[in-house]
Amino acid sequence: MGSPRQIRILMADDDPEDRLLTQEAFEEANLTNELTFVEDGEELMDYLHRRGEYAAEGAAPRPGLILLDLNMPRKDGREALEEIRSDPELQGIPIVVLTTSRADEDILRTYNLGVNSFITKPVTFEGMVTIVRQLAGYWFEIVELPRVS
């Protein structure tokens, strides 16, 4: 396979330790994709709609992939997913749920709302590195994604 495409990743997760773990896993896996973090569903929607602190030109480049936690304050991942999938401007962005939940109802509901993949967060750093490598192999090398501007 060729070298992975550079796809901007937007991660919505309220847990600073999980954000740091993901950042370090990307570094350990030698991925150079730009990884941007937002802390809840409200901030995610502000980013995607380029409002508030993301209103300035270039402040919120469109992501090629969203990593979405389900359990966040203000607006949870389920609500954000539903809003994204109902918006014609945003509905084509691939979304991978990355959460601690293993609940069958969360898995079923998110797939019914149009999530592309559902992954339960690993409990170890090594597990996260493995997931990041597998995500990269699939989303950046195998899958054909639309070009974003």
N, C-alpha and C positions, 0 to 999 in steps of 0.2 A: 504494500500500500504506500501511497505517497505521504507527504507530510500533512498533518492535520490542518484544516482551514482555520483561519482566525475568526472565530465567532464570538461576539460580545455576549457575556453571560450576566444576567441580572438575577441576584439571589435575594429573596425576601425571607428573612428569618430574624426573629426578635432576640434570639439568644447570642450574646457576644462570643461566648465560647464556641458555639457551633459555627459562627461566621469565621472565627480565627482558625478553627480546625479545618474548615473547608479551604480557606486561603492557603494554609500550610500544606494541605493534601495536593492542591493544584501545583504548588511549588515542588513538592516531592515527586510528583508525577511528571515534572518538567513541562507543564502546560503553560503557555505564554498568553493564553486567551485573556482578554481584559475581563476582570471579574468585578462587578459593582454590587454593592450591598444596599438594601433598604431594610428598615426595621419592622415594618408592619404593612398590612394591606392598604391602609390609607396612603402611606408614603409610596408604595408600589404604584398605586393608581395615579398619584401626583407625578411620579416619574414618567409613566407611560403616556399620560396626557400633557406632559410638560407644563405643569402648573406649580405655583408656589416657588420653592427654592430651585425647581427644575425648569423654570420658564425662560431663563436666559438661553440665547442661541448656543447650541453645542453642549448644554448642561446635561442633556438626557438623550444620548444617541440611542436609537432603537436597538433593543437586544435581539440577538438571533435565537436565544434560548432563555427561558425563565426557570429557575429552581425555586420552588414554592413550598414553604412550611405551611402546615395547616393551622396550627395553634398559635395565633399571634393576637396581641391586643388591638383595640380600636376596630379593625376590620380583619377578620381571620382569612386564611387562605381559601376556604370554601367560597366565601362571599366574593373575594377578589377574582377567583377563577370564574365564577358565574358572570361577573361583570365583564371580564376580559372576553369571554366566549360570546357574549351578547353584543359586543362592539365590532362592527364590520372592519374598523381600522386596525384592531388589535387581535382579532380572533385567529389569525394565521400564525401567530407566534407560538412555537412549540413550548409546552409547559411540562416540566417534570416535577411531580410532588416529591419532596424529600423531607420526610417527617418522622417523628418518633411513633406515630400511630401505626398500629397493626390491625385496627378495627375493620372488620368486614364491611360495615356500613360506610366508613370513610373511603375504602377502596372502591366500592360500588358507586357511591355518590360522585366521587371525583371523576371516575371514568364516564359516568352518565353525563357529567358536565363538560366533558371533552378534554380531560387531561391526556397527555400523550404517554406518560409512564408514571408509575407509583413505586417509590423506593422507600423502604424503612431505613432510617439513619442507623449506621453501624455504631457500636459502642466503643470501638477502638480506633486509634489513628490509622493503623494498618488497614482496617476495614474501610475507612473513608478513602484512603489512597487507592485501594482496589476498586471501589465504586467510581471514583473520579476517572481512573484509567479506562474502565469499561464504558462510562458515559462518553468519554472522549473518543474512544474507538468507534462507538456507535454513531453519535451525533455529529462528529467532526470528520470522520473518515468514510463511513458507509452511507449514511443517509444523505440524500440531496435536499438541501434546504433552500428556500428562496433567498435571493440576495436582498439584503436590507441596505437602505441608504442612511 
